[in-house]
Amino acid sequence: MHLKTISQYLFVFICFCFSANAAEKVTLELNDIDWPPYFVNQPSSPLKGIAKELLAHCINPEKYQKNFTVLPIKRTHIYMHQGVLDISIYSYKKERESFVFYSKEPMFTSGYGFVVRADSDIKIKQLSDLSPYVIGNLAGLSHTPEILTILKNKRQNNQVIDGYSIDAMFDQLLAHTPRFDLMINAKETFYWRAKELGITRQVKMLDYPIQRKPYFLTLSKASKNINNKQQFLDDFDNCLINLKSGDKYHEILAKYGMEHSQ
């Protein structure tokens, strides 16, 4: 057989094998959010976020490829109900068990607190101390029942300002005439974003801790792309446990300045 003909056959065979392997991969749909340092949606940043790095390590790349779509919180919930999304990262809520399966091993934990201007003399020693203040509420945060009650009551007195961007809310807090007195945020997100914006000395986190919550990988019960969901979760949990038992998990956290926060 002519050498050129052999080369052509080899080329076709390699292309066929590559296409066959690519076709075998299942595309998983995941939501993408602006939640640094867990999800970093900045094209200029070499960092993608802690959650994305853990997903890259613990979702088998030979079986699955991931498609991230930027979605608001409410649509994420709807799509997880419908199975349009396969995977989302959630804190635990009993009512969510109606439409998702939870992994057992937490991917990370996140603490929440009150953010004020650096020159503020606000002191919160108990939740009743919030009474005179206007609160900035970042949409999508999951609150304790006590905070939810406070927000509900304050809305009736026009003492809640809702926002959809942490950067915009920092601007509103630091404005010549602030729109609110304090805002609630994840501590890790606060420190990360304040540093990125160069406003670390202009804002501060109060000592009063609201809560600290673990976050888990969840699968939509309506997902059609993951057949054996329990096996998928078990594999993910085992991978995460192995990462945590070695150096890799802490190396990932260290890239985001969080090696001592978990």
Solvent accessible surface area in square Angstrom, and as a share of the most:
residue,aa,sasa,rsa
1,M,166,0.74
2,H,128,0.57
3,L,135,0.67
4,K,133,0.56
5,T,45,0.26
6,I,68,0.34
7,S,56,0.36
8,Q,96,0.43
9,Y,138,0.53
10,L,101,0.50
11,F,136,0.57
12,V,95,0.55
13,F,125,0.52
14,I,112,0.57
15,C,55,0.33
16,F,135,0.56
17,C,47,0.28
18,F,147,0.61
19,S,64,0.41
20,A,37,0.28
21,N,92,0.47
22,A,52,0.40
23,A,83,0.64
24,E,127,0.57
25,K,73,0.31
26,V,55,0.31
27,T,49,0.28
28,L,0,0.00
29,E,46,0.21
30,L,3,0.02
31,N,10,0.05
32,D,10,0.05
33,I,30,0.15
34,D,94,0.48
35,W,31,0.11
36,P,0,0.00
37,P,1,0.01
38,Y,0,0.00
39,F,3,0.01
40,V,5,0.03
41,N,51,0.26
42,Q,40,0.18
43,P,140,0.88
44,S,108,0.70
45,S,18,0.12
46,P,123,0.77
47,L,39,0.19
48,K,107,0.45
49,G,0,0.00
50,I,0,0.00
51,A,0,0.00
52,K,30,0.13
53,E,29,0.13
54,L,0,0.00
55,L,1,0.00
56,A,55,0.42
57,H,83,0.37
58,C,12,0.07
59,I,2,0.01
60,N,63,0.32
61,P,81,0.51
62,E,144,0.64
63,K,117,0.49
64,Y,35,0.13
65,Q,90,0.40
66,K,59,0.25
67,N,66,0.34
68,F,61,0.26
69,T,55,0.32
70,V,108,0.62
71,L,14,0.07
72,P,74,0.46
73,I,62,0.31
74,K,166,0.70
75,R,113,0.41
76,T,2,0.01
77,H,53,0.24
78,I,89,0.45
79,Y,60,0.23
80,M,0,0.00
81,H,100,0.44
82,Q,106,0.47
83,G,16,0.16
84,V,78,0.45
85,L,4,0.02
86,D,0,0.00
87,I,0,0.00
88,S,2,0.02
89,I,16,0.08
90,Y,12,0.05
91,S,3,0.02
92,Y,108,0.41
93,K,63,0.27
94,K,143,0.61
95,E,114,0.51
96,R,25,0.09
97,E,61,0.27
98,S,86,0.55
99,F,19,0.08
100,V,2,0.01
101,F,80,0.33
102,Y,37,0.14
103,S,5,0.03
104,K,156,0.66
105,E,39,0.17
106,P,37,0.23
107,M,0,0.00
108,F,2,0.01
109,T,35,0.20
110,S,0,0.00
111,G,3,0.02
112,Y,4,0.01
113,G,0,0.00
114,F,0,0.00
115,V,0,0.00
116,V,0,0.00
117,R,65,0.24
118,A,40,0.31
119,D,111,0.57
120,S,23,0.15
121,D,123,0.64
122,I,18,0.09
123,K,139,0.59
124,I,12,0.06
125,K,165,0.70
126,Q,107,0.47
127,L,41,0.21
128,S,75,0.49
129,D,44,0.23
130,L,1,0.01
131,S,78,0.50
132,P,92,0.58
133,Y,50,0.19
134,V,38,0.22
135,I,0,0.00
136,G,0,0.00
137,N,13,0.07
138,L,25,0.13
139,A,41,0.32
140,G,43,0.41
141,L,33,0.16
142,S,16,0.10
143,H,20,0.09
144,T,23,0.13
145,P,99,0.63
146,E,98,0.44
147,I,1,0.01
148,L,92,0.46
149,T,74,0.43
150,I,34,0.17
151,L,6,0.03
152,K,132,0.56
153,N,75,0.38
154,K,11,0.04
155,R,105,0.38
156,Q,136,0.60
157,N,100,0.52
158,N,132,0.68
159,Q,36,0.16
160,V,18,0.10
161,I,34,0.17
162,D,60,0.31
163,G,6,0.06
164,Y,183,0.70
165,S,48,0.31
166,I,9,0.04
167,D,44,0.23
168,A,39,0.30
169,M,1,0.00
170,F,2,0.01
171,D,99,0.51
172,Q,40,0.18
173,L,0,0.00
174,L,46,0.23
175,A,38,0.29
176,H,189,0.84
177,T,105,0.61
178,P,52,0.33
179,R,131,0.48
180,F,3,0.01
181,D,55,0.29
182,L,0,0.00
183,M,2,0.01
184,I,1,0.01
185,N,2,0.01
186,A,1,0.00
187,K,54,0.23
188,E,15,0.07
189,T,6,0.03
190,F,5,0.02
191,Y,123,0.47
192,W,34,0.12
193,R,33,0.12
194,A,2,0.02
195,K,155,0.66
196,E,86,0.39
197,L,67,0.33
198,G,59,0.57
199,I,20,0.10
200,T,79,0.46
201,R,225,0.82
202,Q,88,0.39
203,V,6,0.03
204,K,75,0.32
205,M,24,0.11
206,L,20,0.10
207,D,139,0.72
208,Y,50,0.19
209,P,89,0.56
210,I,27,0.14
211,Q,35,0.15
212,R,114,0.42
213,K,29,0.12
214,P,54,0.34
215,Y,14,0.05
216,F,27,0.11
217,L,0,0.00
218,T,0,0.00
219,L,0,0.00
220,S,0,0.00
221,K,85,0.36
222,A,38,0.29
223,S,7,0.05
224,K,175,0.74
225,N,56,0.29
226,I,3,0.01
227,N,146,0.75
228,N,93,0.48
229,K,33,0.14
230,Q,96,0.43
231,Q,91,0.40
232,F,17,0.07
233,L,6,0.03
234,D,51,0.26
235,D,71,0.37
236,F,1,0.01
237,D,12,0.06
238,N,84,0.43
239,C,34,0.21
240,L,0,0.00
241,I,86,0.43
242,N,100,0.52
243,L,22,0.11
244,K,55,0.23
245,S,94,0.60
246,G,35,0.34
247,D,105,0.54
248,K,80,0.34
249,Y,9,0.03
250,H,89,0.40
251,E,92,0.41
252,I,3,0.01
253,L,1,0.00
254,A,50,0.39
255,K,108,0.46
256,Y,12,0.04
257,G,65,0.62
258,M,12,0.05
259,E,69,0.31
260,H,170,0.76
261,S,37,0.24
262,Q,82,0.36
